[in-house]
Amino acid sequence: QVQLVESGGGLVQAGGSLRLSCVASGRTFSSYAMGWFRLPPGKEREFVAAISTSGALTRYGDSVKGRFTISRDNAKNTVYLQMNSLKPEDTASYSCVAAAGSIWRIPGGNGLDAWGQGTLVTVSS
């Protein structure tokens, strides 16, 4: 079982950037596809991004395409979310997720193997 801990959230002005990090415990990190979801205040959970076990394949939610970039460092058991050109509607709690094997398990958000506790991102206008 993998455990996930996010960091890097905070308050930023619209147009700014933040980089979120998610560190995974365990020695099998490279066997998990990884991703990010967000929960905006008063709204439903939304898929943000996913990356395959090797990092060769990525997928993004429509609202973040061209602004956010997901990456991973398997030597450091870490996945990153670089967020640029932030907008007030990006305000949310961002959670890291893990899915053994295929990246295609992640966007639906169901039956995933691990969720982090979340890190809060607030974008002011």
N, C-alpha and C positions, 0 to 999 in steps of 0.2 A: 504494500500500500504506500502511496506517495502522499506526502503532506506539503502544502503550498503556503508560502508567506509572501504577501505583496508589500511593496514600499514605493515611495516616490510621489504619492499624491500631495495635493496642496491647493493653495489659492493662486490663480494666475489671471492676468487680464486677457480679454479677448484679443486674438491675434498672436498670443504667446505660445510657448511650447513647454511640454513636460515629458519626462521619460519615466515610465513605470517599470519596475523590476519585480520578478516573481522567482523566488528561490525554492527549489524542490528538494525534499529530503530523499534519501535512498540512493541506491547505486544503479537504478534502472531508468534513469531520467531519459536516456536516449531512445528508449522503447515507447515513449509516450508522445503522441501528438499533443500540442499545447494550444491554449487559446485564451481569449479574454471576452468577458461579457460585462455589460454595465446595467445598472439599475438607476434610472433617473428618478428624482423625487416625484411621487404620485403617478408614475408610469410603469409600464411593464418592462421586464428584463429584455435586453436587446443584445444580439450577437454583434461582436465588434471585429474580432480577427482570429485566425487560426494559422498554425504552422505545422508542417509535417515533421516526422521524427528526425529527418536529416536536415531540415530547413530548406529543402529545395522547392517546396510547394507552399504557397500561402493563399489565404482567402480572407476577404474583408466584407463587412456589412456595407450596404450602399451609402449610408450616411457618413462614413469615414474614409471611403476610397479616395486616394490621392492626398490625404492629409495625415493618416496614421500609417506606421510601418511596424510590423511585428518581426522579431528576430530572436534567435536563440544561440546560446553558447553551451554546448553539451559538456564541455570540460568544466564549466562552472555551475552546472545544474540550474541554469538561469534562462528565463525567457523575458524579453523586453517588449515594451510598447512605446514607441516614439510617437508623440502626439504633437503635431504642428498646426498652425493656423486655428487655434482653438476658438470655439464659439460658446456662448452662454448655454446653448442646448447640449453641449457636451458635459455639462455638470451632472455627475452621477457617482455612485459607488462602483468602482471597477474591480472585478474579481477575476482571478486567474483560474483556469481549469485544465485538467489533464484527462486524456483519453488513450487507453492502451491501443496501440496500433494505428488505425486509420484516421487521417484528418477529417474525413467525411462524417465521422461520428459527432463532431463538435458543433456545427452550426445549429442543429436542432435543440441542443442544450439538455437533452434527456439521457439518463443512464450513464452519465460521465463518471469517471473513476475518482475524481477529487475536485474540490472547490476550495479556494482560499477564502479568507474572511472578508477581504475587500479593502480597498484604499479609496478615500474620498478625494475626488477632483472637483473643484469649484472654479468656474470661469465667470469672472465679473465683466459686465458690459461697460 
